[in-house]
């Protein structure tokens, strides 16, 4: 089932989306965190140190990309 594969890789997929957006738009992680409404230190640890975040945070990123 494709949904289970996506769920098992949701953190990596989200990191890649964030990094691609930052590079494409030439903005900082801090600027992105303000756009999405996520605390910058949390996002920094998630992107750079591969720390996991809450599902609520993942949902915020998803909603941002679905606007």
VMD Tcl script that builds the backbone (N, CA, C; Angstrom):
set m [mol new atoms 201]
animate dup $m
set s [atomselect $m all]
$s set {name element resname resid chain x y z} {
  {N N UNK 1 A 0.840 -1.178 0.000}
  {CA C UNK 1 A 0.000 0.000 0.000}
  {C C UNK 1 A 0.891 1.251 0.000}
  {N N UNK 2 A 0.622 2.167 -0.896}
  {CA C UNK 2 A 1.456 3.352 -1.041}
  {C C UNK 2 A 1.399 4.263 0.189}
  {N N UNK 3 A 0.244 4.334 0.846}
  {CA C UNK 3 A 0.116 5.183 2.026}
  {C C UNK 3 A 1.048 4.753 3.143}
  {N N UNK 4 A 1.192 3.467 3.339}
  {CA C UNK 4 A 2.072 2.983 4.408}
  {C C UNK 4 A 3.533 3.294 4.096}
  {N N UNK 5 A 3.912 3.268 2.824}
  {CA C UNK 5 A 5.278 3.622 2.440}
  {C C UNK 5 A 5.533 5.108 2.697}
  {N N UNK 6 A 4.564 5.940 2.376}
  {CA C UNK 6 A 4.683 7.380 2.623}
  {C C UNK 6 A 4.801 7.636 4.120}
  {N N UNK 7 A 3.955 7.006 4.907}
  {CA C UNK 7 A 3.997 7.193 6.358}
  {C C UNK 7 A 5.336 6.775 6.945}
  {N N UNK 8 A 5.906 5.707 6.429}
  {CA C UNK 8 A 7.171 5.236 6.984}
  {C C UNK 8 A 8.333 6.168 6.645}
  {N N UNK 9 A 8.142 7.027 5.650}
  {CA C UNK 9 A 9.193 7.957 5.231}
  {C C UNK 9 A 8.794 9.420 5.401}
  {N N UNK 10 A 7.770 9.690 6.181}
  {CA C UNK 10 A 7.225 11.042 6.263}
  {C C UNK 10 A 8.253 12.078 6.731}
  {N N UNK 11 A 9.109 11.732 7.654}
  {CA C UNK 11 A 10.102 12.702 8.131}
  {C C UNK 11 A 11.105 13.054 7.044}
  {N N UNK 12 A 11.611 12.065 6.333}
  {CA C UNK 12 A 12.567 12.337 5.253}
  {C C UNK 12 A 11.913 13.112 4.115}
  {N N UNK 13 A 10.688 12.753 3.771}
  {CA C UNK 13 A 9.961 13.460 2.717}
  {C C UNK 13 A 9.769 14.923 3.104}
  {N N UNK 14 A 9.391 15.167 4.346}
  {CA C UNK 14 A 9.164 16.535 4.822}
  {C C UNK 14 A 10.460 17.336 4.821}
  {N N UNK 15 A 11.546 16.732 5.290}
  {CA C UNK 15 A 12.853 17.415 5.264}
  {C C UNK 15 A 13.230 17.813 3.840}
  {N N UNK 16 A 13.039 16.899 2.904}
  {CA C UNK 16 A 13.376 17.186 1.515}
  {C C UNK 16 A 12.517 18.311 0.953}
  {N N UNK 17 A 11.227 18.317 1.264}
  {CA C UNK 17 A 10.348 19.395 0.811}
  {C C UNK 17 A 10.819 20.744 1.339}
  {N N UNK 18 A 11.166 20.787 2.616}
  {CA C UNK 18 A 11.629 22.035 3.239}
  {C C UNK 18 A 12.931 22.500 2.589}
  {N N UNK 19 A 13.897 21.611 2.478}
  {CA C UNK 19 A 15.189 21.983 1.886}
  {C C UNK 19 A 15.045 22.431 0.433}
  {N N UNK 20 A 14.208 21.746 -0.333}
  {CA C UNK 20 A 13.984 22.129 -1.725}
  {C C UNK 20 A 13.343 23.510 -1.820}
  {N N UNK 21 A 12.363 23.779 -0.953}
  {CA C UNK 21 A 11.683 25.072 -0.965}
  {C C UNK 21 A 12.656 26.201 -0.611}
  {N N UNK 22 A 13.454 25.976 0.410}
  {CA C UNK 22 A 14.431 26.981 0.853}
  {C C UNK 22 A 15.420 27.298 -0.275}
  {N N UNK 23 A 15.928 26.269 -0.923}
  {CA C UNK 23 A 16.881 26.482 -2.014}
  {C C UNK 23 A 16.220 27.167 -3.207}
  {N N UNK 24 A 15.035 26.709 -3.586}
  {CA C UNK 24 A 14.336 27.255 -4.745}
  {C C UNK 24 A 14.006 28.729 -4.566}
  {N N UNK 25 A 13.631 29.114 -3.337}
  {CA C UNK 25 A 13.194 30.485 -3.080}
  {C C UNK 25 A 14.289 31.370 -2.487}
  {N N UNK 26 A 15.454 30.794 -2.241}
  {CA C UNK 26 A 16.585 31.571 -1.740}
  {C C UNK 26 A 16.328 32.234 -0.399}
  {N N UNK 27 A 15.665 31.494 0.494}
  {CA C UNK 27 A 15.377 32.029 1.822}
  {C C UNK 27 A 16.101 31.207 2.886}
  {N N UNK 28 A 16.116 31.724 4.086}
  {CA C UNK 28 A 16.741 31.013 5.199}
  {C C UNK 28 A 15.722 30.095 5.869}
  {N N UNK 29 A 16.226 29.195 6.672}
  {CA C UNK 29 A 15.346 28.330 7.459}
  {C C UNK 29 A 14.522 29.168 8.428}
  {N N UNK 30 A 15.110 30.233 8.951}
  {CA C UNK 30 A 14.384 31.123 9.851}
  {C C UNK 30 A 13.194 31.762 9.131}
  {N N UNK 31 A 13.414 32.232 7.909}
  {CA C UNK 31 A 12.325 32.837 7.140}
  {C C UNK 31 A 11.238 31.804 6.848}
  {N N UNK 32 A 11.646 30.589 6.527}
  {CA C UNK 32 A 10.670 29.530 6.264}
  {C C UNK 32 A 9.857 29.227 7.517}
  {N N UNK 33 A 10.529 29.174 8.661}
  {CA C UNK 33 A 9.818 28.861 9.907}
  {C C UNK 33 A 8.747 29.911 10.198}
  {N N UNK 34 A 9.028 31.168 9.870}
  {CA C UNK 34 A 8.037 32.225 10.065}
  {C C UNK 34 A 6.865 32.074 9.099}
  {N N UNK 35 A 7.148 31.694 7.866}
  {CA C UNK 35 A 6.082 31.478 6.886}
  {C C UNK 35 A 5.128 30.377 7.324}
  {N N UNK 36 A 5.699 29.324 7.876}
  {CA C UNK 36 A 4.916 28.146 8.251}
  {C C UNK 36 A 4.306 28.272 9.649}
  {N N UNK 37 A 4.929 29.091 10.502}
  {CA C UNK 37 A 4.430 29.250 11.867}
  {C C UNK 37 A 4.946 28.186 12.817}
  {N N UNK 38 A 6.189 27.758 12.592}
  {CA C UNK 38 A 6.817 26.758 13.445}
  {C C UNK 38 A 8.029 27.395 14.106}
  {N N UNK 39 A 8.209 27.113 15.377}
  {CA C UNK 39 A 9.344 27.631 16.125}
  {C C UNK 39 A 10.643 27.264 15.405}
  {N N UNK 40 A 11.500 28.244 15.137}
  {CA C UNK 40 A 12.721 28.029 14.359}
  {C C UNK 40 A 13.659 26.990 14.972}
  {N N UNK 41 A 13.925 27.014 16.289}
  {CA C UNK 41 A 14.821 25.982 16.845}
  {C C UNK 41 A 14.302 24.552 16.639}
  {N N UNK 42 A 13.007 24.370 16.692}
  {CA C UNK 42 A 12.433 23.038 16.455}
  {C C UNK 42 A 12.666 22.620 15.015}
  {N N UNK 43 A 12.406 23.538 14.094}
  {CA C UNK 43 A 12.605 23.243 12.685}
  {C C UNK 43 A 14.080 23.013 12.367}
  {N N UNK 44 A 14.954 23.783 12.997}
  {CA C UNK 44 A 16.396 23.627 12.792}
  {C C UNK 44 A 16.857 22.227 13.202}
  {N N UNK 45 A 16.432 21.783 14.376}
  {CA C UNK 45 A 16.814 20.439 14.840}
  {C C UNK 45 A 16.247 19.359 13.931}
  {N N UNK 46 A 15.016 19.566 13.460}
  {CA C UNK 46 A 14.376 18.600 12.571}
  {C C UNK 46 A 15.142 18.470 11.259}
  {N N UNK 47 A 15.481 19.601 10.648}
  {CA C UNK 47 A 16.134 19.596 9.339}
  {C C UNK 47 A 17.604 19.199 9.438}
  {N N UNK 48 A 18.312 19.746 10.402}
  {CA C UNK 48 A 19.765 19.560 10.453}
  {C C UNK 48 A 20.239 18.385 11.296}
  {N N UNK 49 A 19.503 18.020 12.302}
  {CA C UNK 49 A 19.941 16.933 13.183}
  {C C UNK 49 A 19.036 15.716 13.113}
  {N N UNK 50 A 18.095 15.752 12.178}
  {CA C UNK 50 A 17.173 14.636 11.953}
  {C C UNK 50 A 16.413 14.229 13.210}
  {N N UNK 51 A 16.118 15.214 14.047}
  {CA C UNK 51 A 15.254 14.966 15.205}
  {C C UNK 51 A 13.814 14.932 14.714}
  {N N UNK 52 A 13.018 14.062 15.272}
  {CA C UNK 52 A 11.622 13.977 14.877}
  {C C UNK 52 A 10.815 15.092 15.526}
  {N N UNK 53 A 9.722 15.445 14.877}
  {CA C UNK 53 A 8.815 16.474 15.398}
  {C C UNK 53 A 7.430 15.869 15.540}
  {N N UNK 54 A 6.551 16.624 16.155}
  {CA C UNK 54 A 5.188 16.134 16.376}
  {C C UNK 54 A 4.424 16.062 15.057}
  {N N UNK 55 A 3.363 15.282 15.062}
  {CA C UNK 55 A 2.520 15.194 13.875}
  {C C UNK 55 A 1.869 16.547 13.582}
  {N N UNK 56 A 1.609 17.334 14.607}
  {CA C UNK 56 A 1.034 18.671 14.406}
  {C C UNK 56 A 1.991 19.540 13.584}
  {N N UNK 57 A 3.281 19.441 13.861}
  {CA C UNK 57 A 4.277 20.199 13.107}
  {C C UNK 57 A 4.317 19.731 11.658}
  {N N UNK 58 A 4.290 18.428 11.440}
  {CA C UNK 58 A 4.273 17.878 10.085}
  {C C UNK 58 A 3.024 18.364 9.345}
  {N N UNK 59 A 1.891 18.400 10.050}
  {CA C UNK 59 A 0.651 18.873 9.439}
  {C C UNK 59 A 0.751 20.339 9.031}
  {N N UNK 60 A 1.401 21.171 9.854}
  {CA C UNK 60 A 1.580 22.583 9.512}
  {C C UNK 60 A 2.382 22.733 8.227}
  {N N UNK 61 A 3.446 21.936 8.100}
  {CA C UNK 61 A 4.265 21.989 6.896}
  {C C UNK 61 A 3.420 21.537 5.693}
  {N N UNK 62 A 2.681 20.469 5.871}
  {CA C UNK 62 A 1.826 19.973 4.794}
  {C C UNK 62 A 0.789 20.984 4.359}
  {N N UNK 63 A 0.159 21.648 5.307}
  {CA C UNK 63 A -0.843 22.674 4.973}
  {C C UNK 63 A -0.198 23.835 4.224}
  {N N UNK 64 A 1.013 24.208 4.618}
  {CA C UNK 64 A 1.719 25.285 3.933}
  {C C UNK 64 A 1.925 24.920 2.459}
  {N N UNK 65 A 2.375 23.702 2.198}
  {CA C UNK 65 A 2.643 23.289 0.829}
  {C C UNK 65 A 1.372 23.045 0.024}
  {N N UNK 66 A 0.240 22.911 0.684}
  {CA C UNK 66 A -1.029 22.710 -0.019}
  {C C UNK 66 A -1.806 24.007 -0.243}
  {N N UNK 67 A -1.236 25.129 0.140}
  {CA C UNK 67 A -1.924 26.414 -0.050}
  {C C UNK 67 A -1.994 26.778 -1.510}
}
mol reanalyze $m
mol bondsrecalc $m
mol representation Tube
mol addrep $m
